[in-house]
Amino acid sequence: MSVFANLVEHLADLLQPLFGASAAAAAIVLFTALVRLLVHPLSRAAARGQKARTALQPKIAELRKKHGKNPEKLQKAVLELHAEEKVSPLAGCLPGMLQIPAFFLLYHLFSSETIGGEANGLLGHRLFAAPLGERWADALQGGALSGAGLVYAGLFLVVACVAAFSYRLSKRMMAANPAARAGGGEQPAGLGAVTKVMPFMSFFTLVTVAVVPLAAALYVVTSTTWSAVERAALYR
C-alpha cells in the first residue's frame, strides 16, 4: 500500500504544474489509462475471439439441428467445437477481471486513515472541491449544489452518457449477429444470462460511483469511458 501511495504522490507531483490542487485526481486518471494500456492486448484478443465465435455460428447451427433433442450432448459438442477452433467462450471476461485488483487497491488506499503506520496524506487531495477519500453521501451533506455535490453531478453525467453510448453499441452488435441474438449459438451455462444483461452493465456503474470513495469512482469512470471507446474501435 505504501509503495502504491508513493507512486500516486509522485505522479501528482509531476502533474501539479498542470492541474494544481487536482493533481492527485489527474494522477489517478493517468494510472487508470496506464492499466488499460497494459490490458489492451487482451482486449484486442477478446475482440478477435468474439469475431471468431461469430464465425462459428453456422457450425453451431448444424450441431443444434443434429443434437437439438439432447441438450447435454449439444453443450458438449459446442464446447468441443470451441476447443477445436481454439476459441474461448470466456476470453472476453479476462480484461475486466484483471482490472479488479487495481480498483480494490485504490479503494483501500483512499479508505484507510493510515498507511504504514502514518497518516494517509492522500486523503487531503481533492478533485476541485471534493476530497478524494469521501463518498457521494459525504458530498450531499453540504447540499447537492455544493462544490463537492457538483463534482459528483458531473461524474454522474459522464457515466450516464457513456452508459447510453455503450448500450446502443451493445444493441447494435447484437443486431449484427442475429444467430447469437436469437439464441442460435449455445453458450456455457450462465453465460447466456450474462449476455442478456451485458447491454445494461454500464448503467450499474452509476451505483458504484455513488458508494465508493471519489478516487475509486474516478478509476471506474475513466475505465468505463475507455472501454466504450475501445469497444467501438475494436468491434467496428
C-alpha positions as CSV (number, residue, x, y, z in Angstrom):
1,M,0.0,0.0,0.0
2,S,2.8,2.4,0.9
3,V,4.6,1.7,-2.4
4,F,1.4,2.5,-4.3
5,A,0.7,5.6,-2.2
6,N,4.2,6.9,-3.1
7,L,3.6,6.2,-6.8
8,V,0.3,8.2,-6.7
9,E,2.1,11.0,-4.8
10,H,5.0,11.1,-7.3
11,L,2.6,11.2,-10.3
12,A,0.7,14.0,-8.5
13,D,3.9,16.0,-8.1
14,L,4.7,15.6,-11.8
15,L,1.2,16.8,-12.8
16,Q,0.9,19.5,-10.2
17,P,2.1,22.3,-12.5
18,L,-0.7,21.4,-14.9
19,F,-3.6,20.5,-12.6
20,G,-2.8,22.3,-9.4
21,A,-4.8,21.1,-6.4
22,S,-6.5,18.4,-8.6
23,A,-3.1,16.8,-9.5
24,A,-3.8,13.7,-7.4
25,A,-7.1,13.2,-9.3
26,A,-5.3,13.6,-12.6
27,A,-2.7,11.1,-11.4
28,I,-5.5,8.5,-10.8
29,V,-6.8,9.1,-14.3
30,L,-3.3,8.6,-15.7
31,F,-2.8,5.5,-13.6
32,T,-6.1,4.1,-14.9
33,A,-5.0,4.9,-18.5
34,L,-1.7,3.0,-17.9
35,V,-3.6,0.0,-16.5
36,R,-5.9,0.0,-19.6
37,L,-2.9,0.2,-21.9
38,L,-1.4,-2.8,-20.3
39,V,-4.7,-4.7,-20.6
40,H,-5.3,-3.5,-24.2
41,P,-3.6,-6.6,-25.9
42,L,-6.0,-8.8,-24.0
43,S,-8.9,-6.6,-25.2
44,R,-7.8,-7.0,-28.8
45,A,-7.5,-10.7,-28.3
46,A,-11.0,-10.7,-26.8
47,A,-12.3,-8.8,-29.9
48,R,-10.7,-11.4,-32.2
49,G,-12.3,-14.1,-30.1
50,Q,-15.7,-12.5,-30.4
51,K,-15.4,-12.3,-34.2
52,A,-14.2,-16.0,-34.2
53,R,-17.2,-17.0,-32.2
54,T,-19.5,-15.2,-34.6
55,A,-17.9,-17.1,-37.5
56,L,-18.7,-20.4,-35.7
57,Q,-22.4,-19.7,-35.7
58,P,-23.2,-21.7,-38.9
59,K,-21.4,-24.7,-37.5
60,I,-23.2,-24.3,-34.1
61,A,-26.5,-24.1,-36.0
62,E,-25.6,-27.5,-37.6
63,L,-24.8,-29.0,-34.2
64,R,-28.2,-27.7,-32.9
65,K,-30.0,-29.5,-35.7
66,K,-28.1,-32.7,-35.1
67,H,-28.3,-32.7,-31.3
68,G,-31.3,-30.4,-30.6
69,K,-33.1,-33.1,-28.6
70,N,-30.2,-33.8,-26.4
71,P,-29.1,-30.6,-24.6
72,E,-26.2,-32.2,-22.7
73,K,-24.7,-33.7,-25.9
74,L,-25.3,-30.4,-27.7
75,Q,-23.5,-28.5,-25.0
76,K,-20.5,-30.9,-25.1
77,A,-20.3,-30.7,-28.9
78,V,-20.3,-26.9,-28.8
79,L,-17.6,-26.8,-26.2
80,E,-15.5,-29.3,-28.3
81,L,-16.0,-27.1,-31.3
82,H,-14.7,-24.1,-29.4
83,A,-11.7,-26.1,-28.3
84,E,-11.0,-27.5,-31.7
85,E,-11.1,-24.0,-33.2
86,K,-9.1,-22.6,-30.3
87,V,-11.8,-20.1,-29.4
88,S,-12.5,-19.5,-25.7
89,P,-16.2,-18.6,-24.8
90,L,-15.0,-16.7,-21.8
91,A,-12.0,-14.8,-23.3
92,G,-13.9,-11.5,-23.2
93,C,-14.1,-11.6,-19.4
94,L,-10.4,-11.6,-18.8
95,P,-9.6,-7.9,-19.4
96,G,-12.2,-6.9,-16.9
97,M,-11.1,-9.4,-14.3
98,L,-7.5,-8.2,-14.4
99,Q,-8.6,-4.7,-13.6
100,I,-10.3,-5.7,-10.3
101,P,-7.0,-5.7,-8.2
102,A,-6.2,-2.1,-9.3
103,F,-9.7,-0.9,-8.4
104,F,-9.6,-2.5,-4.9
105,L,-6.1,-1.1,-4.4
106,L,-7.4,2.4,-5.0
107,Y,-10.4,1.7,-2.9
108,H,-8.4,0.6,0.1
109,L,-5.8,3.3,-0.3
110,F,-8.4,6.1,-0.1
111,S,-10.5,4.3,2.6
112,S,-7.5,4.0,5.1
113,E,-6.8,6.6,7.6
114,T,-3.2,5.4,8.0
115,I,-0.6,3.8,5.6
116,G,2.4,2.2,7.0
117,G,1.6,3.5,10.5
118,E,1.5,7.1,9.3
119,A,-1.4,9.4,8.5
120,N,-2.7,8.9,5.0
121,G,-1.7,12.2,3.3
122,L,-3.6,11.2,0.1
123,L,-6.9,11.9,1.9
124,G,-6.1,15.6,1.8
125,H,-6.1,15.7,-2.0
126,R,-9.2,16.9,-3.9
127,L,-10.9,16.9,-7.3
128,F,-11.9,20.6,-7.3
129,A,-14.0,20.9,-4.1
130,A,-14.5,17.2,-3.5
131,P,-12.0,15.2,-1.3
132,L,-10.8,12.1,-3.0
133,G,-11.4,10.0,0.1
134,E,-15.1,10.9,0.6
135,R,-18.2,9.4,-1.0
136,W,-21.3,10.9,-2.6
137,A,-23.2,10.7,0.7
138,D,-20.5,12.9,2.3
139,A,-20.8,15.4,-0.6
140,L,-24.6,15.6,-0.1
141,Q,-24.2,16.7,3.5
142,G,-23.1,20.1,2.1
143,G,-26.0,20.1,-0.3
144,A,-26.5,18.8,-3.8
145,L,-25.4,22.1,-5.3
146,S,-22.3,22.4,-3.2
147,G,-18.9,22.2,-4.8
148,A,-18.5,18.6,-4.0
149,G,-22.1,17.9,-5.0
150,L,-21.5,19.4,-8.4
151,V,-18.3,17.3,-8.9
152,Y,-20.4,14.2,-8.4
153,A,-23.2,15.6,-10.6
154,G,-20.5,15.9,-13.4
155,L,-19.3,12.4,-12.8
156,F,-22.9,11.0,-13.0
157,L,-23.5,12.9,-16.2
158,V,-20.3,11.4,-17.8
159,V,-21.3,7.9,-16.7
160,A,-24.8,8.3,-18.0
161,C,-23.6,9.4,-21.4
162,V,-21.0,6.6,-21.6
163,A,-23.7,4.1,-20.4
164,A,-26.1,5.2,-23.1
165,F,-23.4,5.0,-25.7
166,S,-22.4,1.5,-24.5
167,Y,-26.0,0.4,-24.5
168,R,-26.5,1.5,-28.1
169,L,-23.2,-0.1,-29.1
170,S,-24.1,-3.4,-27.5
171,K,-27.6,-3.5,-29.1
172,R,-26.0,-2.7,-32.5
173,M,-23.5,-5.6,-32.1
174,M,-26.3,-8.0,-31.1
175,A,-28.4,-6.9,-34.1
176,A,-25.4,-7.6,-36.4
177,N,-25.3,-11.1,-35.0
178,P,-28.8,-12.4,-35.4
179,A,-27.8,-16.0,-34.6
180,A,-26.5,-15.1,-31.2
181,R,-29.3,-12.7,-30.5
182,A,-31.9,-15.4,-31.2
183,G,-30.0,-18.0,-29.2
184,G,-28.7,-19.8,-32.3
185,G,-25.4,-20.5,-30.6
186,E,-25.0,-22.5,-27.4
187,Q,-23.1,-20.9,-24.6
188,P,-21.7,-22.2,-21.4
189,A,-24.1,-22.4,-18.5
190,G,-24.9,-19.0,-17.2
191,L,-23.1,-17.1,-20.0
192,G,-26.4,-16.6,-21.9
193,A,-27.9,-14.7,-19.0
194,V,-24.7,-12.6,-18.8
195,T,-25.0,-11.8,-22.5
196,K,-28.6,-10.5,-22.0
197,V,-27.6,-8.3,-19.1
198,M,-24.4,-7.0,-20.7
199,P,-26.0,-4.0,-22.5
200,F,-27.2,-2.7,-19.1
201,M,-23.9,-3.2,-17.2
202,S,-22.7,0.3,-17.9
203,F,-25.7,1.7,-16.0
204,F,-24.7,-0.2,-12.9
205,T,-21.5,2.0,-12.9
206,L,-23.8,4.8,-11.5
207,V,-24.3,2.8,-8.3
208,T,-20.6,2.1,-8.0
209,V,-19.7,5.7,-8.4
210,A,-22.2,6.6,-5.7
211,V,-20.9,4.2,-3.0
212,V,-17.1,4.2,-3.3
213,P,-14.5,6.8,-2.4
214,L,-14.1,9.5,-5.1
215,A,-10.7,8.2,-6.0
216,A,-12.1,4.8,-6.8
217,A,-15.0,6.4,-8.6
218,L,-12.6,8.2,-10.8
219,Y,-10.9,4.9,-11.7
220,V,-14.3,3.4,-12.6
221,V,-15.4,6.4,-14.7
222,T,-12.1,6.6,-16.6
223,S,-12.0,2.8,-17.2
224,T,-15.7,2.7,-18.3
225,T,-15.1,5.5,-20.7
226,W,-12.0,3.8,-22.1
227,S,-13.9,0.6,-22.5
228,A,-16.7,2.3,-24.5
229,V,-14.2,3.9,-26.9
230,E,-12.2,0.7,-27.1
231,R,-15.2,-1.5,-28.0
232,A,-16.3,1.0,-30.6
233,A,-12.9,0.8,-32.3
234,L,-12.3,-2.9,-31.9
235,Y,-15.7,-4.2,-32.8
236,R,-16.5,-1.9,-35.7
